[in-house]
């Protein structure tokens, strides 16, 4: 009977810990959101603005270009990269929908055309070095994340991103490693990068 009581107490403690982690993860982040800043410019790269979105799950309607092209949900990461390619290169993706991780198709060979995006696709660990203006695709979560590569050296890359979270920076740097003839962005779940032909 004492053993059964200890199991119940242990189960309750574990449950409370999981609830606490869940509270922190899903609620605490929202407490740091300054809703008055949603939609404000927080950065800019090559003349294309990066907007504050608050919590990563926040959506403020759909952004559509004047010609009707779907840019994405305001102010998600996908909206920024599609708007960036549209404004900078006048590039429209044949498939203008999908989550961030859907931008990378693992079945496409390295350096081949991704027909849904009409962009060349490179796997992380490619003989082709990442370049400024490439779209980096990360499989961080159920939906993934995308950003624009804003700087490249022989040892690291910098990205500019929209919707990294309420308190995260619009810029981040990841190590870049060249080994055995392959370039690898040494960061969590980098799937690869896309580039205009």
Buried (B, 14 or more C-beta within 10 A) or exposed (E): EEEEEEEEEEEEEEEEEEEEEEEEEEEEBBEEBEEEBBEEEBBEBEEBBBBBBBBBEBBBEEBEBEEEBBBBBBBBBBBBBBBBBBBBEEBBBEEBEBBBBBBBBEEBEBEEEBEBBBBBBBBBBBEBBBEEBBBBBBBBEEBBBBBBBBEBEEEBBBBBBBBBBBEEEBBBBBEBBEEEEBBBBEBEEBBBBBBBE
